[in-house]
Structure formats: structure tokens, C-alpha cells
Amino acid sequence: LRKLTMVLLYPVLEIVEAPKPEVVEFNNTIYATCDVTPVPNLTASQPQIFGRVLFKQVFPNGTLAVKINLHGLPADDQQVRAIHIHQYGDLSQGCVTAGPHYNPREVDHPGHPGDLGNFVSEQGVIRRFQMLPEAKLFGGQSVLGRAVVVHEKEDDLGMGSDEESKRSGNAGKRIAGCVIGITTPRLWQKTEGLPGEEAEEK
């Protein structure tokens, strides 16, 4: 009863993070980049995927916008591939050391904030703009410093019959990745015209 009284009388105030210098510099907006490279020692059947994933968020509560621009897949490739944000920005052993999906709320897949979804390349390229409402570049659950990982297979979106489906979507091996870091608006501004961008930013 005493604890309840204390909570009612003295509610916990949410601490609002002060904006980073880069945010103030760029019109209350933070930008991040992630330069994708293939993991070492891929088999001959696996594509060598390169490219970049970009992030943009207005401080403090704007929806995170993402631009994905990858290349290196076969021109006739029809394999659906999943892309996720993983816990650690450690690519010292390929992407194995990136850990599991980033899952700060400890929920089942596909409810993780960095579940970017499934992608099919066109003429060897994946180009997509999308919004990621559950992920943030600000606060204690920021994805800055974490890894983006490209998987060899399709994400089953948690609909599989095994426990791994609820953890990772059974998306298979990690074949490319990168670490998310703060950047200037330059890369975001020079990457325009991605599918979905005009409709989403209206």
C-alpha cells in the first residue's frame, strides 16, 4: 500500500534525452549509414552483396525512415531474402558475432523493432524505401552501433512450427552485414527515387 501511495503521489517522470550535437546541426534530424559487405568465406553459390542502408529520424519522436540500396545479386535471382537489425555491431567473425535480432522488449518475431522484412532483387539490385515505426535512433533503445544483416533465405514471419521461427523467422545463414553509425545528410540526399519513397514521405 505504501509503495502504491508513493507511485500515485510521486509518479516517475520520463527522462527526455537531450539532442546530440549532430541533431542540432542538421535541423533536429539525425542521419545514420551502414555500408553492407559480404561475410568472408562465402560458398560459390552465395552472392557477394554490397551496398548501403541509410536511416533518418526527426528528434525526438519522428518515425524512422530507411533507404535500402544493395547490389551484387544475380540478375535472374528470385530468392526472397530477409534483412534484420541484430543486437551487436560486431562483425569480427562475419555476422555470427552480431548476435540475435535486436529485441529490447523481448517479444516474439516478427515483432522486433529491426525486422525490416523480405526482399526480392530486380536485375541484381534491391532498392527500397520504408518506414520503421518501432525502431529508433534516439534513446536507450537506439539501433545506432548495432548491425544490419542480410540473410540467405526468406523470413517466415514467425509462422513456422518451430521455436526458431519465433526467434529469427528461419531466415538462414547470414551472408552480408554492416554496423550502423551516425553520418551527415549527404548520403541520404544523394540517394533519391527509391520505390515507395514519394508515397511514404508525403
N, C-alpha and C positions, 0 to 999 in steps of 0.2 A: 504493500500500500504506500509506504514511504517513497519507494522508487517511482511509482506511478505519479504520486503528487509532485515529485521533483521534475519529472518529464513534462507534466502539464504546466507547472509554474515556470520552468526554465527550459524551453524547447531548444534542441540543438540547432544552431544556425548553420546553414550550408556555407562552406567557405568558397568564395568565388576566386578563381585563380587570376592573378594579375597577368595582363597580356605580355608575351615575350617581346623583346625589342624588335624582332623581325615582323611581328604582327602590327605594331605601331607604325613601323616604317612603310609597310605595304597596305595602308588603308584598312586596318583592322582585319586583315586576312593573312592566314598562314598557308604556305605552299610547301609541298614535300615531293621528293622524287625517289625513284627506286630503279636502278639500272639492272635489268634482268640479263643473266648469263647462264649458259647450261652448266649442269653439275659435271665434275670431272668423270672420266671413265664411263661414259655412256656406251651402250651397245650400238652396233652399227645400225640397228633398226630404229633407234630413237632419234628424233630430230634435235638439231642444235638450235635452241631457241634463244634469241637475243631481243632486246627492246627496252621499253621503259614504261613504268606505271607512275602516273602523276596524281597528286592529291591537292585539294584546295578546300579550305573551310574558313568561313567568316566567324570571327570571335564575337561572343563566346558560344552561341547556340545554333549557328548555321548548320545546315545539312552537308555532310562531307560529299564532295564531288570527286569522281575518279575518272581518269583517262587511261585506257589500256592500249598500248601500241606495240605489238610483238611481231617478229618475223623469223624466218628460218624453218618453217614447216613445209612439207612437200606441197607442191601446187595442187595436187589432187587429193590431199589429205581430208578424210571425212571423219576422223576420230574426234569425238567430243572430249574436251579436256577441262578439268576443274582448276580454278585458281582460288587460293585461300591465303589469309594472313595468319602466320604462325607465331607462337609465343616468343621466340628468341631471335634476335638478329645475329645468329651465329651460323655462318656458312663454312666453318673450318673443315667440316667433313661433308662437303657437298651441302645438301639441305637436311640431312639426317639430324644434325645438331640444332636445327631450328625449332625442335620440339613439336608439341601438338598444336592443333588450332588454337589461336588466341581466344580464350573463353573465360573472361573475368567473372561472369555471372554464373558459371558452372551449369549451363543448360545443355540439353541435347542438341546435336546437329540436326537441322541446318540453322539453328538459332544463334550461332556465334556472330559477333559483330563484324568479323572479317571474312565472312563467307561470300565471296564475290560471285560465285555461280559457275555455270558451264559455258563453254565457248567452242565454236567451230570456226576454223580458219577459212578464209576465202583467198584463193590464189596464194596460199602460203603465209597469209597475214591475218592476225587478229587485231581488229581496231574497234574499240567500243568506248562510249561514254556512259556512265551510270552514276546514280546517287546511292550512297551507302548510309542509310539513316541511323544505324546502330553503332557505327564506328566514329571515333573522334580523333582529332589531332591535339586536343586540349585536355587538361585534367589528368587525374590519376589513372584513367583507363585509355590513355592515348596510345595510338598504334605507332607513333614515332619510335624508331630504333628496333622495331620488330621486322619480321621477314615476310615477303610475298613469295609464295611457292606455286609453281605450275606443276600439275600432276599429269601422269601419263593417260589417265582414264577419266570417264565421266563420274561426276558426283551423283550418288543415288538419292541425295537429299534426305537421308535418314529413313528411307522407305524400305531398306533391306531387312532381312530376317535375323541378322547377327548383331552383336554389340558394337562391332567396328563401324557399322552403318551409323550408329548414334554418335560415334566419336569423330569420324573422318569422312563419312559418305562413301567408303570403299573406293576412293579415287586413285588408288595405286601408287606407284613409285613417284618420287619427287625428281623431276627432270630439269628444272630450271628455277632460279630464285634470285632474290636481291634483298637488301636491307633499306628500310625507309628512313630518309634523312631530310632535314629542313633545307629549303632552297629559296631562290628568288622567284618572282613571277615569270621570268624569261622563258623557261621551258614550257610552262602552261600556255603562255600567249602565242608561242610559235607552233603549237600543236592544235590545229583547228579542224573543224569539219568532220569530226568522228561521228559515226552513226549514233543517233539518239541525242546528240549534244544540243541541237537547236530546240527540240521539243522540251527537254528537261530543264533548260536554263531560262525558259520563258516565265 
